[in-house]
Amino acid sequence: MNTFGTLFRLTSFGESHGPALGAVVDGCPAGVLLTAEVLQAALDRRRPGQSALTTARAEADRVELLSGVYEDKTLGTPIAALVRNQDARSADYERLRHEDRPGHADAAWRARFKHRDHRGGGRTSARETLSRVLGGAVAEALLRRELPQVRVVGWVSQVGALKAQHPVLGLTREAVDGHPTRCPDPAAAARMEADILAAKEAGDSLGGTVDVRIEGLPVGLGEPVFGKLKAQLASALGSVNAVSGVTWGAHDFADAVALPGSAFHARRDVYGGIQGGLSSGEPVLLRTWFKPVSTLGAHAKGGRHDPCVLPRAVPVLEAMASLVLADAWLHFLAFPHRP
C-alpha cells in the first residue's frame, strides 16, 4: 500500500535514513505546466529546519526531476522525482535496533514484518511525507489547468488547549506562512509559538488541529456510495503520520451535533461542502486532529525532533487533499453520468 489514488496515482518510496526518498506520479495527463521549481517551492514549505519550532535536521531537500516532463510540460508518462538524504545521523538510533520506543510504531512494525529499518523510524518516519508533497504539487499543477478557481488552504487552528479564531474566506497560503506556527490569528500564533518552545525545552510535545478549506469546487465531485468525497479525503488525511482523527463540516461541529435537527439543518456549514458523497459547490471544511509527538524526555532532548508537528503538517495535508481532488476530477471526466 505505497500507492495512493486510482486514476491519478502517487507511489511513495524511500526511508528516513536511506539514500533518498521520492515519488512517482502516474496518470497525470500530458501538457500540464510543471517545472522542478514548482516542486521545489512545495518542498520548501515542508522541509525541516524552517524555524526554532521544528527539527534541527539540516536537509535542503533539493528535488531532482527525473522523468515525465519535457520543455516544462508533462508527457502523460510517469513523473519521477527524487530527494537525496544528506544529514541523517544513523548512529543516534543504534540503541533502537532492538529497543521499541513507546508511542511509536516500532513494536507493531516488528511484529508484522519481522525486519525493519530502525534508523530514524525508517519508512514510518514523517520524512516520508516529502513524497506526498511532491505528488500534491503535481496534482495542484493539474488542478490549476483544469479547475483554476479551486483553492486548497490549510492552517493551524489549535495547539494544545489554545484555539485560534476561524479565518474568513479567501485566506491564502502566503498569509498562513507569514508566521512560523502557520496560524493566521496573530495573537494566538504568538502564544502558540511560546508554548511550543516551552515544550521543546522541557523535552515535551504538543498536539492540536489543522484545518483545511477547499474553495471553488464544482458540484458533483466524488461518488455517491463507496467513493464518497468525504471518505476519500478522510482516508487521505488520516494516512498522515500522527493524525488521530478527521472531521468534516462546521468548525464547531462538536457543538452543532447537539442541536435539534431544525437548528442543525438551518446551517449550511455543517455539511462541510459535501452532500450525498458529492461536492455541493460550497467550501469543503475539514479538521484534522494530531496527537502530541511520541518522542519525549531524554530521547527528545538528545535527538532532532519536532516538538509539535502541526506547522510542517499543513503543506502535507494540502497535498493529500489535492491528490484526492485530482483523482476525483479525472473520475468525473471519465464517468460523468455514472449513477
C-alpha positions in Angstrom: 0.0 0.0 0.0 2.6 2.5 -1.1 0.4 3.8 -3.9 -2.4 6.3 -3.4 -5.2 7.0 -5.9 -6.9 5.2 -8.8 -6.6 7.3 -12.0 -4.2 9.9 -10.6 -1.7 7.8 -8.6 1.1 8.6 -6.3 3.7 6.0 -5.4 5.9 7.0 -2.4 9.3 5.4 -1.8 12.3 5.7 0.5 13.3 5.7 4.1 14.3 8.4 6.6 18.0 7.4 6.6 18.2 5.7 3.2 20.0 7.2 0.2 16.9 9.1 -0.9 13.1 9.4 -0.9 10.8 10.3 -3.7 7.6 10.0 -5.7 6.3 8.5 -8.9 3.1 10.1 -10.2 1.2 8.2 -12.9 -2.0 9.2 -14.6 -1.3 12.9 -15.0 -2.4 13.9 -18.5 0.1 15.4 -21.0 0.5 19.1 -21.4 0.3 20.2 -17.8 2.7 23.0 -17.0 5.2 21.6 -14.4 8.8 22.5 -13.5 11.4 21.5 -10.9 11.0 24.9 -9.5 7.3 24.3 -8.8 8.2 21.0 -7.0 11.0 22.8 -5.0 8.7 25.5 -3.9 6.3 22.9 -2.5 9.1 21.1 -0.7 10.5 24.3 0.8 7.2 24.7 2.8 7.6 21.3 4.3 11.4 20.9 4.8 13.0 20.7 8.3 14.9 23.5 10.0 12.5 26.2 8.9 12.5 27.8 12.4 13.2 27.1 16.1 9.8 25.3 16.2 10.9 22.4 14.0 13.6 19.7 14.0 17.2 20.8 13.6 17.9 18.1 10.9 19.5 20.2 8.2 18.1 18.8 4.9 18.0 21.2 1.9 15.5 18.8 0.2 16.7 19.6 -3.3 14.5 17.9 -5.8 15.7 16.1 -8.9 13.0 15.7 -11.6 13.9 12.5 -13.4 11.1 11.8 -15.9 7.7 12.6 -17.3 8.3 16.3 -18.1 9.8 17.8 -21.3 10.0 21.5 -22.1 8.2 22.3 -18.8 5.1 20.2 -19.7 4.1 16.8 -18.6 4.2 14.0 -21.2 1.5 11.8 -19.8 4.1 9.3 -18.7 5.2 8.5 -15.1 6.7 11.6 -13.4 9.5 10.6 -11.1 11.1 13.0 -8.6 13.9 12.3 -6.1 15.2 13.9 -2.9 18.6 12.7 -1.5 19.1 12.5 2.2 22.2 14.5 3.3 22.0 15.0 7.1 21.0 11.6 8.5 22.7 10.6 11.8 22.1 6.9 11.9 24.4 6.4 14.9 21.9 8.3 17.1 19.4 5.5 16.6 21.7 2.5 17.2 20.3 1.8 20.6 16.9 1.4 18.9 18.0 -1.5 16.8 16.5 -3.9 19.4 14.5 -1.4 21.5 11.0 -0.4 20.8 10.1 3.2 21.6 6.8 3.8 23.5 4.2 5.6 21.4 5.8 4.7 18.1 5.1 2.0 15.5 8.3 0.1 16.3 6.7 -2.9 18.1 3.8 -3.2 15.6 6.2 -3.0 12.7 8.5 -5.6 14.2 5.6 -8.0 14.8 4.2 -7.6 11.3 7.4 -7.6 9.2 10.0 -9.2 11.5 12.7 -7.0 9.9 12.8 -3.2 9.9 15.0 -0.2 9.4 15.3 1.3 12.9 17.2 4.4 11.7 15.0 7.5 12.2 11.9 5.3 12.1 12.7 4.1 8.6 9.6 4.0 6.4 7.3 5.1 9.3 9.2 8.4 9.7 7.4 11.7 8.9 10.2 12.3 6.4 8.2 10.1 4.1 5.7 13.0 3.8 8.0 14.8 1.4 6.9 12.2 -1.2 3.3 13.3 -0.6 4.2 16.9 -1.1 5.8 16.1 -4.4 2.7 14.3 -5.5 0.5 17.1 -4.3 2.5 19.6 -6.3 1.8 17.6 -9.5 -1.9 17.3 -8.5 -2.1 21.1 -8.0 -0.5 21.7 -11.4 -3.3 19.7 -13.0 -5.9 21.5 -10.9 -4.5 24.9 -12.0 -5.1 23.9 -15.6 -8.5 22.1 -15.2 -10.1 23.9 -12.2 -8.2 27.2 -11.8 -10.8 28.6 -9.3 -10.0 25.9 -6.8 -8.1 26.9 -3.7 -6.8 24.4 -1.1 -5.5 26.2 2.1 -4.6 24.7 5.5 -3.7 26.4 8.7 -3.0 25.5 12.4 -6.2 26.1 14.3 -5.3 24.7 17.7 -2.1 23.9 19.6 -2.6 22.1 23.0 -5.6 23.8 24.6 -5.1 27.1 22.7 -7.6 27.7 19.9 -7.3 30.3 17.1 -10.0 32.5 15.6 -11.6 31.0 12.5 -10.3 32.9 9.4 -12.6 34.4 6.8 -13.0 33.1 3.3 -10.2 33.9 0.8 -7.3 33.0 3.2 -4.1 32.5 1.2 -1.1 30.2 1.8 1.1 33.3 1.8 -0.9 34.7 4.8 -0.7 31.3 6.6 3.1 31.1 6.0 3.5 34.6 7.5 4.2 33.1 10.9 6.3 30.0 11.8 3.3 28.4 13.5 1.2 28.6 10.3 -1.6 30.1 12.4 -3.2 33.1 10.7 -4.5 34.5 14.0 -1.6 36.8 15.1 -2.5 36.8 18.8 -3.0 33.0 19.0 0.1 32.4 16.9 2.4 34.3 19.3 1.1 32.3 22.2 1.4 29.0 20.3 5.0 29.8 19.5 5.8 30.3 23.1 4.0 27.1 24.2 5.8 25.0 21.5 9.2 26.4 22.5 8.5 25.7 26.2 7.5 22.2 25.4 10.7 21.7 23.4 12.8 23.0 26.2 11.1 20.6 28.6 11.5 17.6 26.3 7.7 17.5 25.9 5.4 17.8 22.9 2.1 19.3 21.9 -0.7 18.2 19.6 -3.7 20.1 18.2 -5.6 20.6 15.0 -5.0 21.7 11.4 -8.0 22.9 9.4 -8.1 22.6 5.6 -10.6 24.6 3.5 -11.2 23.9 -0.2 -12.9 26.7 -2.1 -14.2 26.8 -5.7 -15.1 23.1 -6.3 -17.7 22.4 -8.9 -20.8 20.4 -8.0 -20.6 16.7 -8.2 -17.0 15.6 -7.5 -16.9 12.3 -5.7 -19.1 9.2 -5.9 -22.4 8.5 -4.0 -21.6 5.2 -2.3 -18.1 3.9 -1.5 -16.2 6.7 -3.3 -17.8 9.5 -1.2 -15.6 12.6 -1.4 -15.6 12.9 2.4 -14.4 9.3 2.7 -11.7 9.8 0.2 -10.5 12.9 2.0 -10.7 11.2 5.4 -8.6 8.3 4.0 -6.0 10.7 2.6 -5.6 12.9 5.7 -5.9 10.0 8.1 -2.9 8.3 6.4 -0.5 11.1 7.5 1.8 10.5 10.5 0.4 11.4 14.0 -3.2 12.0 12.7 -5.7 10.7 15.2 -9.0 11.9 13.7 -10.7 13.8 10.8 -14.0 15.6 11.0 -16.0 17.5 8.3 -18.2 20.4 8.5 -18.5 23.4 10.8 -15.5 24.1 13.0 -17.8 23.9 16.0 -19.2 20.6 14.8 -19.0 19.1 18.3 -21.5 21.7 19.5 -23.5 21.6 16.3 -24.4 17.9 16.6 -26.0 18.6 20.0 -28.6 20.8 18.2 -32.0 19.6 17.2 -32.5 18.8 13.5 -34.4 22.1 12.9 -31.4 24.1 14.1 -28.7 21.8 12.7 -30.1 21.8 9.1 -30.7 25.5 9.1 -26.9 25.9 8.9 -25.2 25.1 5.6 -21.7 24.9 7.0 -22.5 21.7 9.0 -22.3 19.7 5.8 -18.7 20.7 5.0 -19.4 21.3 1.3 -20.2 17.6 0.7 -23.7 16.1 0.5 -24.6 12.6 -0.6 -20.9 11.9 -1.1 -20.6 14.7 -3.7 -19.2 18.2 -3.6 -22.0 20.7 -3.3 -20.2 23.7 -4.7 -19.8 25.2 -1.2 -16.5 25.4 0.6 -15.3 22.0 1.9 -14.3 22.2 5.5 -12.0 19.6 7.2 -10.4 19.4 10.6 -7.5 17.0 11.3 -6.5 16.1 14.8 -2.9 15.4 15.7 -1.7 13.6 18.8 1.4 15.1 20.6 4.7 13.8 19.2 5.7 10.4 20.8 9.4 11.2 21.3 9.7 12.7 24.8 12.2 13.4 27.6 15.8 12.4 27.1 15.0 11.0 23.6 13.6 14.3 22.5 16.4 16.4 24.0 19.1 14.2 22.6 17.7 13.8 19.1 16.3 16.1 16.4 12.5 16.0 16.5 9.6 18.4 16.0 8.1 19.2 19.4 4.9 19.9 17.5 4.3 18.6 14.0 1.4 20.9 13.2 3.3 23.8 11.3 5.0 21.3 8.9 1.9 19.2 8.6 0.0 22.0 6.9 1.5 21.6 3.4 1.3 17.8 3.7 -2.4 17.9 4.3 -2.9 20.3 1.5 -1.0 18.0 -0.8 -3.1 15.0 0.2 -6.3 16.9 -0.3 -5.1 18.0 -3.8 -4.3 14.4 -4.7 -7.9 13.4 -3.8 -9.3 16.3 -5.9 -7.1 15.5 -8.9 -8.2 11.8 -8.8 -11.8 12.8 -8.4 -11.7 15.2 -11.3 -10.3 12.5 -13.6 -13.1 10.2 -12.5 -15.6 13.0 -13.1 -14.4 13.4 -16.7 -14.2 9.6 -17.3 -17.7 8.8 -15.8 -19.7 12.0 -15.9 -23.2 10.3 -15.9 -22.5 7.1 -13.9 -25.0 6.7 -11.0 
